[in-house]
Amino acid sequence: MSNQKPETGKHEGKDVDVSGDVSGVFISGDGNVVNLDKKPMQGWNLAAFALLAVGIIAFVIFILSKEKPAPVPPPTLVPVTVIISTETPQPTPLPTDTFEPTLTPLPLTDTPMPSVTPVVPVSLEEDWKAGCISTLWRAYPSTVSPVEKGNGCWKEPVHVFSAENGDLDFLSERGNGSAEIYGLFAPLPESGTVTFSVRLKHLENADLWMGVFAEPNLDSQGLLLTILNGGVSKRSIVQKDPHTYATIQGTQVLSQGNGFLISFTVTPLSVSGRVNPHVFVWDPVSIPSPQKWIFLGYKGLRNAYHIEGTFLNFEVTP
């Protein structure tokens, strides 16, 4: 072991290591003395770390408190439109019990209806005397539609027929045209005689017709007497077939005088005709019909015609 003392000279550039459990170290150099007391290193390190962490946290809080966010503008208020309903609330129907009425049967009674009293036609013997064409007469053809007056008579004229002073007057004239037939039908009793007179003023291209038929139709079975066209002072009365218009038989030329007096006699089975007084009698024609119809009228021939005259003294006897 050397007994040398440690050097006291200045040692530059040399490090001094101190290790071990040293309670005090005395270092001298350049006249300075430094005393170092060594404390335990572990406790100091924990305290320093805790202080450093606290410092960092405080610093972050400080920085964050300085950077305040920009203020957010308040929300814009949007006006609210209030819609007021004007609809009237409909009441909710409540269920109710259906009422079923009790029907009490009433005794059946006849409901009085207003009675319409039919107008009675004027009789055939009285109508002309009253200046009336009775509604018992039917116009022919059916295209002629007479109108009722409401007193049992037709409004006049019925085509070309008019009643006055107890007579049935007729007057018809026409220019060119085809043949045509017009007249009146009236019902007769099952048995009896109908008598009348005829006076002619004009009979130019027209024939006067008088007859009795099974129906108010010239196509039915019947007896037809005619006064053929020509001068009216003297004329023959001729029986014609109503369907073919063929001549059957006739009288000699007769003077009209105050008129030609004609009569038809009907039975349930036939009809016969004659010129009075006892001038000429036609054979009976079979018409097995309880109801027969008398016809008074004319046939206008082809082309122009003119007919004018009067039926008078009409009478029906059983």
TORKOL-4160 file (C-alpha; in steps of 0.2 Angstrom, whole numbers, padded with zeros to 4 digits, m for minus):
318
<pt num="1" X="0000" Y="0000" Z="0000"/>
<pt num="2" X="0007" Y="0017" Z="m0004"/>
<pt num="3" X="0007" Y="0031" Z="0008"/>
<pt num="4" X="0006" Y="0044" Z="m0005"/>
<pt num="5" X="m0006" Y="0059" Z="m0002"/>
<pt num="6" X="m0018" Y="0063" Z="m0015"/>
<pt num="7" X="m0014" Y="0076" Z="m0027"/>
<pt num="8" X="m0020" Y="0093" Z="m0023"/>
<pt num="9" X="m0016" Y="0101" Z="m0040"/>
<pt num="10" X="m0030" Y="0106" Z="m0053"/>
<pt num="11" X="m0037" Y="0092" Z="m0063"/>
<pt num="12" X="m0045" Y="0099" Z="m0079"/>
<pt num="13" X="m0054" Y="0089" Z="m0090"/>
<pt num="14" X="m0057" Y="0074" Z="m0078"/>
<pt num="15" X="m0073" Y="0068" Z="m0072"/>
<pt num="16" X="m0075" Y="0063" Z="m0054"/>
<pt num="17" X="m0087" Y="0048" Z="m0051"/>
<pt num="18" X="m0095" Y="0047" Z="m0034"/>
<pt num="19" X="m0104" Y="0032" Z="m0030"/>
<pt num="20" X="m0109" Y="0022" Z="m0015"/>
<pt num="21" X="m0118" Y="0027" Z="0000"/>
<pt num="22" X="m0110" Y="0044" Z="0003"/>
<pt num="23" X="m0116" Y="0055" Z="0016"/>
<pt num="24" X="m0105" Y="0070" Z="0013"/>
<pt num="25" X="m0092" Y="0074" Z="0000"/>
<pt num="26" X="m0080" Y="0088" Z="0001"/>
<pt num="27" X="m0073" Y="0094" Z="m0015"/>
<pt num="28" X="m0060" Y="0107" Z="m0016"/>
<pt num="29" X="m0053" Y="0116" Z="m0031"/>
<pt num="30" X="m0048" Y="0133" Z="m0035"/>
<pt num="31" X="m0051" Y="0138" Z="m0017"/>
<pt num="32" X="m0069" Y="0133" Z="m0017"/>
<pt num="33" X="m0077" Y="0120" Z="m0006"/>
<pt num="34" X="m0093" Y="0112" Z="m0010"/>
<pt num="35" X="m0102" Y="0101" Z="0002"/>
<pt num="36" X="m0114" Y="0090" Z="m0006"/>
<pt num="37" X="m0127" Y="0081" Z="0004"/>
<pt num="38" X="m0134" Y="0066" Z="m0006"/>
<pt num="39" X="m0153" Y="0062" Z="m0004"/>
<pt num="40" X="m0162" Y="0047" Z="m0009"/>
<pt num="41" X="m0166" Y="0049" Z="m0029"/>
<pt num="42" X="m0183" Y="0039" Z="m0030"/>
<pt num="43" X="m0194" Y="0051" Z="m0019"/>
<pt num="44" X="m0188" Y="0066" Z="m0028"/>
<pt num="45" X="m0192" Y="0059" Z="m0045"/>
<pt num="46" X="m0210" Y="0055" Z="m0041"/>
<pt num="47" X="m0213" Y="0072" Z="m0034"/>
<pt num="48" X="m0205" Y="0080" Z="m0049"/>
<pt num="49" X="m0216" Y="0070" Z="m0061"/>
<pt num="50" X="m0232" Y="0074" Z="m0052"/>
<pt num="51" X="m0228" Y="0092" Z="m0052"/>
<pt num="52" X="m0224" Y="0091" Z="m0071"/>
<pt num="53" X="m0240" Y="0082" Z="m0075"/>
<pt num="54" X="m0250" Y="0095" Z="m0065"/>
<pt num="55" X="m0241" Y="0109" Z="m0074"/>
<pt num="56" X="m0245" Y="0102" Z="m0091"/>
<pt num="57" X="m0264" Y="0099" Z="m0086"/>
<pt num="58" X="m0265" Y="0117" Z="m0080"/>
<pt num="59" X="m0256" Y="0124" Z="m0096"/>
<pt num="60" X="m0268" Y="0114" Z="m0107"/>
<pt num="61" X="m0283" Y="0121" Z="m0097"/>
<pt num="62" X="m0277" Y="0138" Z="m0099"/>
<pt num="63" X="m0274" Y="0137" Z="m0117"/>
<pt num="64" X="m0291" Y="0129" Z="m0120"/>
<pt num="65" X="m0299" Y="0143" Z="m0110"/>
<pt num="66" X="m0291" Y="0156" Z="m0121"/>
<pt num="67" X="m0298" Y="0148" Z="m0137"/>
<pt num="68" X="m0317" Y="0151" Z="m0134"/>
<pt num="69" X="m0328" Y="0146" Z="m0149"/>
<pt num="70" X="m0336" Y="0159" Z="m0160"/>
<pt num="71" X="m0354" Y="0163" Z="m0153"/>
<pt num="72" X="m0368" Y="0154" Z="m0163"/>
<pt num="73" X="m0381" Y="0166" Z="m0170"/>
<pt num="74" X="m0398" Y="0163" Z="m0162"/>
<pt num="75" X="m0410" Y="0154" Z="m0174"/>
<pt num="76" X="m0420" Y="0164" Z="m0186"/>
<pt num="77" X="m0439" Y="0164" Z="m0181"/>
<pt num="78" X="m0450" Y="0159" Z="m0195"/>
<pt num="79" X="m0468" Y="0166" Z="m0194"/>
<pt num="80" X="m0480" Y="0152" Z="m0191"/>
<pt num="81" X="m0496" Y="0153" Z="m0202"/>
<pt num="82" X="m0511" Y="0148" Z="m0192"/>
<pt num="83" X="m0525" Y="0140" Z="m0202"/>
<pt num="84" X="m0542" Y="0141" Z="m0195"/>
<pt num="85" X="m0554" Y="0128" Z="m0201"/>
<pt num="86" X="m0571" Y="0135" Z="m0205"/>
<pt num="87" X="m0579" Y="0118" Z="m0209"/>
<pt num="88" X="m0594" Y="0115" Z="m0199"/>
<pt num="89" X="m0592" Y="0099" Z="m0190"/>
<pt num="90" X="m0605" Y="0086" Z="m0194"/>
<pt num="91" X="m0613" Y="0078" Z="m0180"/>
<pt num="92" X="m0609" Y="0060" Z="m0179"/>
<pt num="93" X="m0625" Y="0050" Z="m0182"/>
<pt num="94" X="m0629" Y="0040" Z="m0167"/>
<pt num="95" X="m0636" Y="0023" Z="m0170"/>
<pt num="96" X="m0654" Y="0023" Z="m0166"/>
<pt num="97" X="m0667" Y="0009" Z="m0167"/>
<pt num="98" X="m0676" Y="0008" Z="m0184"/>
<pt num="99" X="m0694" Y="0012" Z="m0181"/>
<pt num="100" X="m0706" Y="0001" Z="m0190"/>
<pt num="101" X="m0723" Y="0008" Z="m0192"/>
<pt num="102" X="m0737" Y="m0003" Z="m0188"/>
<pt num="103" X="m0749" Y="m0004" Z="m0203"/>
<pt num="104" X="m0767" Y="m0006" Z="m0198"/>
<pt num="105" X="m0777" Y="m0013" Z="m0213"/>
<pt num="106" X="m0791" Y="m0002" Z="m0218"/>
<pt num="107" X="m0807" Y="m0008" Z="m0224"/>
<pt num="108" X="m0808" Y="m0008" Z="m0243"/>
<pt num="109" X="m0820" Y="0006" Z="m0250"/>
<pt num="110" X="m0824" Y="0011" Z="m0267"/>
<pt num="111" X="m0816" Y="0028" Z="m0271"/>
<pt num="112" X="m0829" Y="0039" Z="m0279"/>
<pt num="113" X="m0823" Y="0044" Z="m0296"/>
<pt num="114" X="m0830" Y="0059" Z="m0305"/>
<pt num="115" X="m0843" Y="0053" Z="m0316"/>
<pt num="116" X="m0843" Y="0059" Z="m0334"/>
<pt num="117" X="m0860" Y="0060" Z="m0342"/>
<pt num="118" X="m0859" Y="0055" Z="m0360"/>
<pt num="119" X="m0867" Y="0067" Z="m0372"/>
<pt num="120" X="m0881" Y="0059" Z="m0380"/>
<pt num="121" X="m0881" Y="0061" Z="m0399"/>
<pt num="122" X="m0895" Y="0070" Z="m0407"/>
<pt num="123" X="m0907" Y="0058" Z="m0416"/>
<pt num="124" X="m0906" Y="0056" Z="m0435"/>
<pt num="125" X="m0923" Y="0063" Z="m0438"/>
<pt num="126" X="m0921" Y="0078" Z="m0427"/>
<pt num="127" X="m0903" Y="0083" Z="m0431"/>
<pt num="128" X="m0905" Y="0092" Z="m0448"/>
<pt num="129" X="m0920" Y="0101" Z="m0441"/>
<pt num="130" X="m0910" Y="0108" Z="m0427"/>
<pt num="131" X="m0896" Y="0113" Z="m0439"/>
<pt num="132" X="m0885" Y="0099" Z="m0433"/>
<pt num="133" X="m0875" Y="0084" Z="m0440"/>
<pt num="134" X="m0878" Y="0071" Z="m0426"/>
<pt num="135" X="m0862" Y="0062" Z="m0420"/>
<pt num="136" X="m0871" Y="0046" Z="m0425"/>
<pt num="137" X="m0865" Y="0050" Z="m0443"/>
<pt num="138" X="m0848" Y="0044" Z="m0447"/>
<pt num="139" X="m0837" Y="0053" Z="m0460"/>
<pt num="140" X="m0830" Y="0043" Z="m0474"/>
<pt num="141" X="m0816" Y="0041" Z="m0478"/>
<pt num="142" X="m0807" Y="0039" Z="m0461"/>
<pt num="143" X="m0795" Y="0053" Z="m0466"/>
<pt num="144" X="m0809" Y="0065" Z="m0462"/>
<pt num="145" X="m0809" Y="0068" Z="m0443"/>
<pt num="146" X="m0824" Y="0078" Z="m0437"/>
<pt num="147" X="m0824" Y="0087" Z="m0421"/>
<pt num="148" X="m0837" Y="0086" Z="m0408"/>
<pt num="149" X="m0846" Y="0102" Z="m0402"/>
<pt num="150" X="m0851" Y="0095" Z="m0385"/>
<pt num="151" X="m0870" Y="0094" Z="m0388"/>
<pt num="152" X="m0871" Y="0078" Z="m0398"/>
<pt num="153" X="m0867" Y="0087" Z="m0415"/>
<pt num="154" X="m0851" Y="0088" Z="m0425"/>
<pt num="155" X="m0844" Y="0105" Z="m0429"/>
<pt num="156" X="m0848" Y="0110" Z="m0447"/>
<pt num="157" X="m0844" Y="0108" Z="m0460"/>
<pt num="158" X="m0840" Y="0089" Z="m0460"/>
<pt num="159" X="m0829" Y="0090" Z="m0475"/>
<pt num="160" X="m0841" Y="0098" Z="m0487"/>
<pt num="161" X="m0858" Y="0094" Z="m0478"/>
<pt num="162" X="m0867" Y="0106" Z="m0467"/>
<pt num="163" X="m0885" Y="0106" Z="m0459"/>
<pt num="164" X="m0897" Y="0120" Z="m0459"/>
<pt num="165" X="m0916" Y="0123" Z="m0461"/>
<pt num="166" X="m0919" Y="0104" Z="m0460"/>
<pt num="167" X="m0907" Y="0100" Z="m0474"/>
<pt num="168" X="m0890" Y="0093" Z="m0477"/>
<pt num="169" X="m0881" Y="0103" Z="m0490"/>
<pt num="170" X="m0866" Y="0098" Z="m0499"/>
<pt num="171" X="m0854" Y="0108" Z="m0511"/>
<pt num="172" X="m0838" Y="0102" Z="m0518"/>
<pt num="173" X="m0828" Y="0107" Z="m0533"/>
<pt num="174" X="m0810" Y="0103" Z="m0538"/>
<pt num="175" X="m0797" Y="0105" Z="m0552"/>
<pt num="176" X="m0788" Y="0090" Z="m0560"/>
<pt num="177" X="m0786" Y="0075" Z="m0549"/>
<pt num="178" X="m0790" Y="0056" Z="m0547"/>
<pt num="179" X="m0807" Y="0049" Z="m0543"/>
<pt num="180" X="m0812" Y="0051" Z="m0525"/>
<pt num="181" X="m0827" Y="0047" Z="m0514"/>
<pt num="182" X="m0833" Y="0057" Z="m0499"/>
<pt num="183" X="m0849" Y="0054" Z="m0488"/>
<pt num="184" X="m0858" Y="0051" Z="m0471"/>
<pt num="185" X="m0863" Y="0034" Z="m0464"/>
<pt num="186" X="m0877" Y="0032" Z="m0450"/>
<pt num="187" X="m0883" Y="0017" Z="m0442"/>
<pt num="188" X="m0901" Y="0010" Z="m0446"/>
<pt num="189" X="m0913" Y="m0001" Z="m0435"/>
<pt num="190" X="m0913" Y="m0019" Z="m0438"/>
<pt num="191" X="m0929" Y="m0018" Z="m0448"/>
<pt num="192" X="m0938" Y="m0002" Z="m0455"/>
<pt num="193" X="m0938" Y="0010" Z="m0469"/>
<pt num="194" X="m0928" Y="0026" Z="m0471"/>
<pt num="195" X="m0934" Y="0039" Z="m0483"/>
<pt num="196" X="m0927" Y="0056" Z="m0490"/>
<pt num="197" X="m0927" Y="0067" Z="m0504"/>
<pt num="198" X="m0912" Y="0074" Z="m0515"/>
<pt num="199" X="m0911" Y="0090" Z="m0525"/>
<pt num="200" X="m0897" Y="0093" Z="m0537"/>
<pt num="201" X="m0890" Y="0110" Z="m0543"/>
<pt num="202" X="m0874" Y="0104" Z="m0551"/>
<pt num="203" X="m0868" Y="0087" Z="m0556"/>
<pt num="204" X="m0853" Y="0090" Z="m0567"/>
<pt num="205" X="m0841" Y="0075" Z="m0569"/>
<pt num="206" X="m0847" Y="0068" Z="m0552"/>
<pt num="207" X="m0860" Y="0055" Z="m0547"/>
<pt num="208" X="m0872" Y="0056" Z="m0532"/>
<pt num="209" X="m0871" Y="0040" Z="m0521"/>
<pt num="210" X="m0885" Y="0033" Z="m0510"/>
<pt num="211" X="m0885" Y="0016" Z="m0502"/>
<pt num="212" X="m0886" Y="0004" Z="m0487"/>
<pt num="213" X="m0871" Y="m0007" Z="m0482"/>
<pt num="214" X="m0867" Y="m0020" Z="m0469"/>
<pt num="215" X="m0853" Y="m0010" Z="m0461"/>
<pt num="216" X="m0848" Y="0009" Z="m0462"/>
<pt num="217" X="m0837" Y="0004" Z="m0476"/>
<pt num="218" X="m0840" Y="0004" Z="m0495"/>
<pt num="219" X="m0830" Y="m0012" Z="m0497"/>
<pt num="220" X="m0844" Y="m0022" Z="m0487"/>
<pt num="221" X="m0859" Y="m0030" Z="m0495"/>
<pt num="222" X="m0873" Y="m0017" Z="m0499"/>
<pt num="223" X="m0885" Y="m0010" Z="m0511"/>
<pt num="224" X="m0879" Y="0006" Z="m0520"/>
<pt num="225" X="m0890" Y="0018" Z="m0530"/>
<pt num="226" X="m0882" Y="0032" Z="m0540"/>
<pt num="227" X="m0888" Y="0048" Z="m0550"/>
<pt num="228" X="m0875" Y="0049" Z="m0564"/>
<pt num="229" X="m0866" Y="0065" Z="m0569"/>
<pt num="230" X="m0875" Y="0076" Z="m0582"/>
<pt num="231" X="m0889" Y="0089" Z="m0583"/>
<pt num="232" X="m0899" Y="0089" Z="m0566"/>
<pt num="233" X="m0916" Y="0093" Z="m0573"/>
<pt num="234" X="m0919" Y="0075" Z="m0579"/>
<pt num="235" X="m0909" Y="0060" Z="m0573"/>
<pt num="236" X="m0910" Y="0041" Z="m0571"/>
<pt num="237" X="m0906" Y="0032" Z="m0555"/>
<pt num="238" X="m0895" Y="0017" Z="m0558"/>
<pt num="239" X="m0890" Y="0003" Z="m0547"/>
<pt num="240" X="m0871" Y="0000" Z="m0547"/>
<pt num="241" X="m0860" Y="m0014" Z="m0540"/>
<pt num="242" X="m0851" Y="m0005" Z="m0526"/>
<pt num="243" X="m0835" Y="m0015" Z="m0529"/>
<pt num="244" X="m0834" Y="m0015" Z="m0548"/>
<pt num="245" X="m0845" Y="0000" Z="m0552"/>
<pt num="246" X="m0854" Y="m0010" Z="m0565"/>
<pt num="247" X="m0872" Y="m0005" Z="m0569"/>
<pt num="248" X="m0885" Y="m0018" Z="m0563"/>
<pt num="249" X="m0901" Y="m0010" Z="m0567"/>
<pt num="250" X="m0909" Y="0008" Z="m0567"/>
<pt num="251" X="m0924" Y="0018" Z="m0570"/>
<pt num="252" X="m0929" Y="0028" Z="m0585"/>
<pt num="253" X="m0925" Y="0046" Z="m0587"/>
<pt num="254" X="m0934" Y="0055" Z="m0573"/>
<pt num="255" X="m0939" Y="0073" Z="m0571"/>
<pt num="256" X="m0931" Y="0080" Z="m0555"/>
<pt num="257" X="m0945" Y="0092" Z="m0552"/>
<pt num="258" X="m0945" Y="0096" Z="m0533"/>
<pt num="259" X="m0932" Y="0082" Z="m0530"/>
<pt num="260" X="m0930" Y="0063" Z="m0531"/>
<pt num="261" X="m0939" Y="0054" Z="m0517"/>
<pt num="262" X="m0929" Y="0038" Z="m0512"/>
<pt num="263" X="m0932" Y="0025" Z="m0499"/>
<pt num="264" X="m0923" Y="0009" Z="m0492"/>
<pt num="265" X="m0931" Y="m0005" Z="m0483"/>
<pt num="266" X="m0921" Y="m0016" Z="m0472"/>
<pt num="267" X="m0924" Y="m0032" Z="m0464"/>
<pt num="268" X="m0912" Y="m0043" Z="m0453"/>
<pt num="269" X="m0907" Y="m0052" Z="m0469"/>
<pt num="270" X="m0908" Y="m0040" Z="m0484"/>
<pt num="271" X="m0911" Y="m0022" Z="m0490"/>
<pt num="272" X="m0921" Y="m0016" Z="m0505"/>
<pt num="273" X="m0923" Y="0001" Z="m0513"/>
<pt num="274" X="m0936" Y="0011" Z="m0523"/>
<pt num="275" X="m0940" Y="0028" Z="m0531"/>
<pt num="276" X="m0956" Y="0035" Z="m0525"/>
<pt num="277" X="m0970" Y="0036" Z="m0528"/>
<pt num="278" X="m0970" Y="0018" Z="m0535"/>
<pt num="279" X="m0959" Y="0023" Z="m0549"/>
<pt num="280" X="m0946" Y="0009" Z="m0548"/>
<pt num="281" X="m0942" Y="m0005" Z="m0535"/>
<pt num="282" X="m0925" Y="m0014" Z="m0535"/>
<pt num="283" X="m0923" Y="m0032" Z="m0530"/>
<pt num="284" X="m0918" Y="m0036" Z="m0513"/>
<pt num="285" X="m0899" Y="m0038" Z="m0509"/>
<pt num="286" X="m0894" Y="m0050" Z="m0496"/>
<pt num="287" X="m0886" Y="m0042" Z="m0481"/>
<pt num="288" X="m0887" Y="m0055" Z="m0467"/>
<pt num="289" X="m0882" Y="m0042" Z="m0453"/>
<pt num="290" X="m0893" Y="m0036" Z="m0439"/>
<pt num="291" X="m0884" Y="m0019" Z="m0440"/>
<pt num="292" X="m0884" Y="m0009" Z="m0456"/>
<pt num="293" X="m0878" Y="0008" Z="m0461"/>
<pt num="294" X="m0885" Y="0021" Z="m0473"/>
<pt num="295" X="m0873" Y="0030" Z="m0484"/>
<pt num="296" X="m0875" Y="0048" Z="m0492"/>
<pt num="297" X="m0861" Y="0055" Z="m0503"/>
<pt num="298" X="m0854" Y="0057" Z="m0520"/>
<pt num="299" X="m0840" Y="0051" Z="m0531"/>
<pt num="300" X="m0829" Y="0064" Z="m0539"/>
<pt num="301" X="m0823" Y="0057" Z="m0556"/>
<pt num="302" X="m0806" Y="0059" Z="m0563"/>
<pt num="303" X="m0800" Y="0077" Z="m0568"/>
<pt num="304" X="m0810" Y="0092" Z="m0562"/>
<pt num="305" X="m0828" Y="0091" Z="m0555"/>
<pt num="306" X="m0842" Y="0101" Z="m0547"/>
<pt num="307" X="m0856" Y="0094" Z="m0537"/>
<pt num="308" X="m0869" Y="0104" Z="m0527"/>
<pt num="309" X="m0886" Y="0099" Z="m0519"/>
<pt num="310" X="m0896" Y="0095" Z="m0504"/>
<pt num="311" X="m0903" Y="0080" Z="m0494"/>
<pt num="312" X="m0919" Y="0084" Z="m0485"/>
<pt num="313" X="m0935" Y="0076" Z="m0477"/>
<pt num="314" X="m0924" Y="0063" Z="m0469"/>
<pt num="315" X="m0936" Y="0050" Z="m0459"/>
<pt num="316" X="m0934" Y="0033" Z="m0451"/>
<pt num="317" X="m0949" Y="0022" Z="m0448"/>
<pt num="318" X="m0950" Y="0005" Z="m0440"/>
